[in-house]
Amino acid sequence: MKRVLLLAGTGEARAIARALKDDGRFEVIASYAGATSTPADLGVETRRGGFGGAAGLEGFIEDRSIDLLVDATHPFAARMKSNAAAQKIERLHVIRRPWNRHLHDRWISCTDLDTAARRLPADARAFLALGHRHLAAFQDHKASVWVRSIEPQPDHEGGRGDNFHWITGSPGSSDEETALFQACRFTHLVCRNSGGDSGYGKIEAARRLNLPVLMIERPPPPAGSIVATPAQAIDWCLRHAGT
Ligand code: NAP
């Protein structure tokens, strides 16, 4: 039996946990950063909270006799990936493919949030498709910015300036995103190149409406083996089941 530590927080991690949980060759321990109060139940033993850097992760791996480390965190979770990459056991990073620029996309490539904020015009009406912890660069920006949140944000957590507007809702299809963009008269989209299907509606909406997209590029990938899909990660685990 191989004991797998699965660094979670993505749909990819959910798919991997689902596939391995009833496979007698594996015992899976999943780990969440603890950012959300009600994370998805993965059906396996699950811990929450940081490990305490690379050394803390190493200690956990030793204490729990982990054989395989599968890092299925978000493409922008650079610290966790780097801590995982520092481990000496067999490990794999699952990083979904980025979105590719389409012929009619008007992407402005930005290395980070500060660059995107600098390049956003003062008279813009921008949709910030960013997590709440990534809004600081737009605080007190002259542009008006909109942030979407699944839950209402009564205390405007993360974006408190007068230039911030909050929308309650979830990512939608390209038709739904187009309708939102038109209703709010957005002139720009600011987002990270997270990849995946669920967030792609906004990219298509910006394309349809010919809007510029301030696209924040990914951090450099970690050293080590990388696959793009849960199926590839499951194959990797199966290949290591008997080693
Ligand atoms: P990060 O900057 O790489 O992580 C910051 C710290 O949080 C890490 O150094 C680690 O603390 C802890 N951490 C992160 N992921 C963890 C995990 N799965 N289990 C235990 N501790 C974890 O990452 P982030 O951008 O804050 O993202 C945090 C989590 O949210 C990730 O697991 C990621 O998959 C998920 N998520 C992030 C995004 C995003 O946009 N960044 C989107 C969707 C989901 P220690 O150093 O103390 O171990």
Residues whose N, C-alpha, C, O or C-beta is under 5 A from the ligand:
A	BS01	NAP	L7 A8 G9 T10 S31 Y32 A33 G49 G50 F51 G52 G53 A72 T73 H74 F76 A77 A78 R79 M80 K81 G131
